[in-house]
Amino acid sequence: MVKRITILLATLMCCATSFAQRVDVRRFEGEIGVGLVNGVNSFVLDDCSVGPRIYGELRYNFRTLPIDVGLQASGSFFHREADSQAERLKSKSFNVMAVADYNFFRGRTISLFAGLGVGLGVLEMSYPISIKESNAHWAGYSTGEGKNKPCFSPRIGVELFNHLRLSVHYVVEERANNHIGFSIGGVIGGGRKR
């Protein structure tokens, strides 16, 4: 799956020269958004449930190239079920990534982009617990020690009216925490210079 996404991005980048145009856009822009993520099945974790994602991103638009670079911080939360133990596990992924996008038709009402992010992921997995003491029962979740792992995230999307971005991304960080998601974000700044 990752190989196919990488090949698709490389093909889009190679074809991009035919779409290149010089459009004067504002240099800086920010984006705040929300989305949905779903874990990718692996190991004995058979069933994955959709969860929320929040993120913020700051980007710089190059003047002579249809490329932007920036920094993104995000948090993703989703559930998995371990088939062998019939337990529901909570996965949390907090990421900080350097991001870059190639923009097609930049500055127009509808523009497309393809890009990737590289950075660090802080991963946590919570396990259900049940404690029995006399007649009392406590149930809750215990979170193990977090892990820091490098992460990689290809993404594609569309920007509408220079202020609304819809994107699909895939995050590769650790086999048990890899996830795919859909996001919608509002852009402040950017767009064609007037």
Disulfide bonds with the S-S distance in Angstrom:
none
